[in-house]
Amino acid sequence: MPQPVLTPAIREEITRLERADIMVGIPSFKNAATIGYVVRAAQAGLVQYFPDLRPVVVNSDAGSPDGTGRVVVETEPPDYVERILLVRPTNKLSRVSLTYPEIDGTGGKGAALRTIFEMAAALEVQALVVVDSDLRSIGPEWIELLAGPILKGGYDYVAPLYARHKHDGTITNNVTYPLTRALYGLRIRQPIGGDFGVSGDLVRHYLEADGWTPEVSKFGIDIWMTTLALSGGFAVCQARLGAKVHDPKDPGADLGPMFRQVVTTILRLAVTNADRWGKVQGSHDVPNYGFERIVDPPPLEVNVLRLLSEFHSGGLALAGTWREMLAPDTVEAVLALAAEAGGVADHVRATLDVDAPGAERPSTAAMAAAAAAFAFPDGTWAKVIYDLVVTARAQPDRLEAFVTSLVPVYFGRVASAVIENRDLSTERAEDSVERQAREFERLKPYLLSRWSRA
């Protein structure tokens, strides 16, 4: 069992608070511009929906120099919330901001959540809700939607169910959703959503679990939590939260480190849980909580040309590494696609005159239309990920390096999805995500066969 990481200052806060029934945890780093709104929404949700419970809001911060913690403790007091909601809670709402300690020298989102878990366990909370600090779409009802299934329905893990733009959530759409679904048989649409609810029992399970790797201490934490809930037999549901609006991230520019941490974690967990997923066939839905919302998420621009170029460059520089981690037929298919991506990228540059002096970057739609000839087949991508599951068992010490070399292949797959969905609504684009997930299920015998032979 990992040792507690609470500092004397955090223990002092626990002693002061004594106990709580419900907690909202907010991990953060340099989010002073957005966290105030998140705190206001959390306070309002606690007062409006759980007025008889003892509430606390805990901000677990990485030592932000921009005053993030100060914003949390100075954000509008509970009496303001009471006036606008016309609800008088039984207990005073407490707000705490603290700097979390690193785990074995590693800081990140997972380390921030570890401190939140420790506080939730020490305060004996019944339900813990965690929300991102850069949310622009959170409302008070999110607190009820994420805590209600735990307090009213006996669930242990409440995953978010968002409406996200068709180009958003690329790691989820291409890796964590289809692989989690195929391995464990449950259709958790957002297994790394960032906003979730956890019961007190599951919090204690997380704290007692081994596997707090450096990746889990960073962005690997979300898939780690989801997988432990599924593999541990805990009751799981999803909450319909509407649109998720947060700081936008171009998959080609912003998501490289997150991809490595998430994918390394999910592959290591696949090796650990092989006895469980080897018996799973097909998949089924999990219960959904909350009213279905019809929303149109904000647009997201993606640099398709960069994705294709990175994939092509990867094929030239990393072919030897790809041959070590992928099956022969798979790697030949990937190398052919990488070469094709280079030609398509050249066509995009010429068609849109990208290299002209002073030329602005073309829109996502323009680049996708010019690259319409490129497609990365679902089956090839599924085999790439399944080959990595086998490699994770065979060469665990080299897994991080292999996942790093997978990033250009992932870029190629994302480019293909953006190109395919260029003229579709977000709702229609969901069909291609579901088609890919079904392909992962269809090809699971491929994984089982390779796993048993290895």
N, C-alpha and C positions, 0 to 999 in steps of 0.2 A: 504494500500500500504506500503511495507517495506521502511524503511528510507534509504537514500543513505549512503554508508559506506566509501566514499572517505576521505582520510587523507589530511592534508594541503599539504604534499609533492606531492600527486597525483594531487591535484587541481592545484598546481604550474605547473606540466607537461602539464596539459590540457590548461592552459593559454598560455604556451610557444608554444604549437603546434597549437592552435587556431581552426583548422578544419582539417578533413581528409575525403577522399572519400572511402578508402578501408583500412582495418586493418587486420593484422595477429596477433592473440593472442596466446601466448604459456605459459600455466601454467607449473610450474616446482617445483621440490624439489630435490636438490642434483643431478643434471643432467649435471654437467660441462663436463663430458666425451662425451656426445652425443648432447648437445643443439647447439653447434657451427655449426654442419652440418645442423641441422634443420633451423637455422637462415640463413645460406648461401642459402639453397634451397628456403626459403621464399623470401629473397631479390631478387634472380634471377627471381623467378616467378612474383613478382610485377613489376620488370623492363621489363621483356620480354613480358608479356601479357597485362599489364595495364600501359604503359609508360606515358599516358596523365592524369592519376588520381593522387591525392595527397595521398601517401601511408605512413603507419606507422606500425612498428613491435613493439608489446608490450609484454614483458615478465612479467608475474605475478607470483612472486616467494614467497616461504614460509620462506624466510630467510635462504637460503642454506649456510652452512659453507664452502662449497667447491669452492666458487667463481663462481657459475653458472651465477649470474647477470653480473659479470665482463666479462665473456666469451661473453655474448650477446652484450654488448656495444662495445667490442673490436673486434668482428668478422669482417672479411674483409669488408672494406667500399664500398659504392655503386659504386665508380669509378672502382673498380676491376670488379664488376659485369658488368658494361657497356663495359669494354674491352673484356670480354669473350663472351658477347652476341651481341656486335656491335649494341647496342640500346642505345640511349641517352634519358633518361626520361625528361619529362617537369618539374617535381617537384623533389625536394630533398627528398630522403628516410630517414626517422627518425627512430632511434631505442631507445627504452626506456626499462629499467629494473627497477622494483619497488617491494617492499615487500607489499603484500596485507594485509589488516586488516581482522581479524576474524569476523564472523557473530555471534553475541550473544555468544561469547566465543568459537566458533567452527571454526577450520581451516580445509582446505582440498581442493580438486580439485574444488568443488562447490564454495567455498569462493574465490578461485583464479579467477574463471570465472565470479563471480559477479563483481569483480573489473574491469575485462576486459569489461563486459557489460556496466558498468557505464561510462567508458572512451569512449567506442564506441558511446553511446548515447550523451554524452557531446560534442564529436567531430563531431556528425551528420554524421557518416559514412553510406554509402549506402549498403556496404557488409562487414561482419565480417567473417573471416576464422579462425578457431581454430584448431591447430594441437598439437599432443603430443610431449613432449620434449625428448623422448627416441627413436624416429623413426630412423630407418636405411634405410628405403625404400622410403622416401619422395624424390620427384624430383620437379623442378620448375613447371612442369605441374600440380601438385596437386593444386596449388593456382588458376590456371585457371579453373580446374575441379570443385572446390568447390565454387568459386566466380562467374564463368561464368553464371550458370543458374540463379543467382540472378540478375546480371547486364544486361544480354542479354535476359533472358527468363521470368523474372517476378516471379520467385519462391522465397519463403520465407525461406525454410529449405532444405538444401542439405545434405542428409545422405550419409555416405561412403558405397561403395560396394567393399569389399575386396575379394581377394583370400587368405584364411587363411588355415593353416594346419588343417587336419581333427581332431586333438586333441586340437586345440586352440579355444578360444572363447566359453568355455563350459557354462558360464552363459547365453550368447547370445543364443546358440543353444538350450538349454534346458528350458529356462525360458522366457527371454525378447522377443525373436523373436516369438515363437509360441503363447505366451499370448497376445502380442501387436497385432499380426495378427488376432487372434480370436476375441479379444474385439473390435478393431476399424476398422477391415476390410481392412487394407492396409498392403501389404507385404514389410515392411521395414526390410531388411535382417540384418542390423547391427544397431539396435536402441540404442546401447551403444558403438558405434565404437570409440569415442574419437576424431575423426577428422571430421569436419563438416563446413558448411557454413550457415550463418544466415543473413537475411535482417535487415535493420534498423528498420522496423516496428515490426518485431518479437523480436528484442532486447528490444524495449520499452515494448512490451507485457510481456516479462520475468521479467523486472524490476518492473512492476506494479502488478505482480501476487503475491498472498499469497502462503504460503506453503514452505517457505525457512526453512525446518526442519533441524536438525543436520545431518540427512542422506543426504539431498540434498546439504548441505554444504560440503559434502565429495564425495563419489563415486556415490551417488544417482543422481547427477546432469544430467548425460547423458540421462537416461530414463525419467527424469522429463522434460527435454527440448523436447525430441521427443514426449512425450505424450501431452504436452501443445500445440505443433505445430499441432498435429492431432486433439485434442479435440477442438482447437480454430478455426479450419477450414482454416488454412493457406495452401498455395500451397507447396506441398512436392515433391521432386524427389530424386534420388540417383545418385551418381557419381562413375564411374568405376575407381578405383585408382590402380588396380593391387594388388600385394602382400603387406601385412602389415608385416614388419619385425621390431620387437621391443624387449625389454627385455623379455625373455621367462618366463612363470609362470606355475608351476605345480599346477593343480587345487586342489590337496590334501594338498599342502604345503603353497601356497601363496594367495589363493583367498577367505579364510574364511571371513575376514572383508568386502571385496568388495561385496561378496555374500549377507551378511546381510544388507548392506546399499542399494544395488540395489533392492533386493527383497522387503524389507520393503517399499521402495519408490513406487515401481510399484503396490504393494497391496493397499497402502493408496490412490493412484491415481485411482485405479479401483473402490474403494468405492465412491470417489468423483464424478467420471464420469459415474456412473451406469445408469443414464437417457440416456446417449448417447450410450453406448455399448449394452444396452438391446434391441435396435432396429436394431442392425447390424446383418446381415446374410451373411455367406460366406466371401470371401475376393477377392481382385483383385490387380494386379500389379500396381506399380507406375512408372512414366517415368524414364528411365535410361539415363544419360548423359555421353558422352565420349566413346572412342573406346574400344571394348572388348579386354582384354589382356589375353593371355595364359601364365600363369606363374606357377611355382612350388614352393610353400612356403617352407621355411626351416623346418626340422623336429622338433618335440617337444616330449621329453620323459615324460611319466606319470607313477607314481608309482601305478599301479593297485592294488597291494597287500595292500598298505596302504588304498586305497579307500574302498576296500572290508572289511578290518578289522575295519575301522572307522564306516562303516554302521552297521556291526555286533555289535560292542560295543554300538552304539547308541540304537539299539533294546533292549539291556539289561538294559541300564541306563535311557532311556527316554520314555519307553513304556507308562507310565502314562501321560506324557505331550502330546505325539502323540494322545492318546485317547481323550484328551480335544480339540484338534484342527482339527482332521480329522473325517470324517464320519465313522461309525462302520465298514462297509464293506471295506472301504479304509484302515483303520488302520490294520485290520486283514491281508489284502493282503501285506501290507508293513512289518509287523512283520514277516510274513512267509518268505518274501524275505530277511530280515535281518538275520534270522536264517540260511537260505540257503547260504548267503554270508559268514558266519563264516565257514561253512563246505568247501566251495570252497577255501577260504583263507588258511585253513589248508592243502588242497590238493596242492595248489601252493607252500607253504613252503616246503612240503615234496618232491614234484616233482623236484623243482629247488634247493633243499638243501640250502635254504636261511639262516638257522640258524647255518650253519657250521662255525667254527672259521675262521675268515679272509675272509669269502665269500663276494664277491662284489654284489651290487644290480643288479639283472637281468635286461635285457632290457625290454622296454614296450612290444615288440613283444613276448618275451618269457613268460612274466607274463600273457599276454592276451591269448596266446595259451593254457597255463596251466589252465586258468580260463574259458575255452570256454563253460562250462556247465551253466554259470550264465547269466541270462537275466532279465532285469527289463522292463516289458511291457509298451508300449507307453500309453495305456489307463489308467493304474494304475497311472503313473506319471501325466497325465493330470488331473485326479481326485484329486491327492494330491494338485496340484496348485489351482484348482478350490475350493477345500475345504478351502484352506487358504484365498481365496478371501472372502468367506462367513464369516470365522472367523475374518477377519480384520474388518468387519463391526460390528460383534457381540461383540468382545472383543478388541477394539482398544488399550486400555491401556496395554494389554499384548502382543501386536503384535511383538514387538522386541524380546521378550523371545521365542515366538513361532517360529519366523524365525531362531533364533539361534539354536533351537532344530531341525530345518529342515535340517541343514547343513549335518549331516550324511546321510540323505535320498538322498540329492543331490549328495553326494559322490557315493552312490550306483547307482544312475542313470548314472552318468558320467562313472563309471567303466563299466557298461553295454554297453554304446556307444563305449568306447574304445575297448572292447572285440568284439563287433559286427563288427566293422570297421577295425579290425586288418590287414586283407589281402587286403583291398580296397585302391584304390587311393583316394586322397582328393576329386577329382571330383565325383567319385562313392559314397563316403561317404556322399556327400551332399544329396543323395537320402533318406537316413535314417532321416536326419534333416527335409526334406520336408514331409516325411511320418508322422513324429511326429506332425508337424504343422497341417497337415490335420486331425489328430486325435483330436487335440485340437478343431478344428472347428466342427468336427463330434459330439463331446461330449459337445458342448456349451449348448444344451438343459438341460444337467445335471446341469450345473451351474445355468441356469435360473430357473430351478425347485427348486433347493436348496435355491436360493436367494429369491424367492417369498415365499417359505414356512417359511423361517427365519424371 
